[in-house]
Amino acid sequence: MGDSINKCDCQAINEELAERVKSEMEDDGCFSLLSAFFKIISDDTRIKIMYALSKSELCVNDLAVILDMTKSAISYQLRLLKGSGQVKSRKEGKFVYYSLDDEHVFEIIENALIHVKHQK
């Protein structure tokens, strides 16, 4: 009953508008990459790791303390994040430090947090 309110029963098409928007659409490969990005960050632990890394470069030990998790659990998630290109690492002596791969990831996280907090 309520579904009929949301249906568009008209047959008219604004061809100029449709063509303009269609020409501005990204290709399917770009949308596949975007979807894969959202899948990798959709895990609570991974988003927490990325948020922590948006604040500072950290090693596995630091992240384990911050997130109250085991080092092996953090390492596993970091492997996934690094493999997907979301984080990078650098070695200094015995330590490996992780950081976000670029500032765009930080901006996405910050904007998403603003959105989530706005909806509360």
Secondary structure as GFF3:
##gff-version 3
##sequence-region A 1 120
A	DSSP	three_ten_helix	2	6	.	.	.	ID=ss1
A	DSSP	alpha_helix	15	24	.	.	.	ID=ss2
A	DSSP	alpha_helix	28	41	.	.	.	ID=ss3
A	DSSP	alpha_helix	44	55	.	.	.	ID=ss4
A	DSSP	beta_strand	58	59	.	.	.	ID=ss5
A	DSSP	alpha_helix	60	67	.	.	.	ID=ss6
A	DSSP	alpha_helix	71	83	.	.	.	ID=ss7
A	DSSP	beta_strand	87	92	.	.	.	ID=ss8
A	DSSP	beta_strand	95	100	.	.	.	ID=ss9
A	DSSP	alpha_helix	103	119	.	.	.	ID=ss10
###
